[in-house]
Amino acid sequence: MSRLPKKSEPVLAELGEVTQAYQSAVDDYDREIARLLGVNETDLRCLELLLAVEERSPRELSTLLGLTTGSVTAMLDRLEKHELLTRTPHPVDRRKTVVKLTPQGAQRCYELVGPHIDDAKKELGVKYSVDQLQLFSDFLRTATAIQDRHTQRLRARPTPRK
């Protein structure tokens, strides 16, 4: 392990504490959104992935969520029952399926998260300069890459037997 400059150690320790507090706040927020939509947290993560793009395949969702294809099928069944998404045959390859949010599903999600997005844009856009916001974005991209790298490392490990 490389040695950090002494002066950066307390700053990195504080950053770790602040990041943990932020992650806890995000976890709490996500649990409330899931509760209000009547879904579990994995289902909510699926909805987030579908909000980010127009459509995804079940296989993509399986990879992004780290779930088996059987688990994804059960999850999509639940979300379809809640009328939050639809599965339709792929327009070109009829052997494949396309998963999309329903208009009502997207609306229900945005009704819950829209005020948060608007509030964050207002407060962050006033409080920080464009350069600072770009620095935060760079930090979060780097932190996300580190997190993803270690998530993949943990997924590669076998589940301990009880």
Secondary structure, DSSP 4 states (H G I P E B T S, - for coil): -PPPPTTHHHHHHHHHHHHHHHHHHHHHHHHHHHHHHT--HHHHHHHHHHHHSS-B-HHHHHHHHT--HHHHHHHHHHHHHTTSEEEEE-SS-TTSEEEEE-HHHHHHHHHHHHHHHHHHHHHHHHHS-HHHHHHHHHHHHHHHHHHHHHHHHHHTSPPPP-
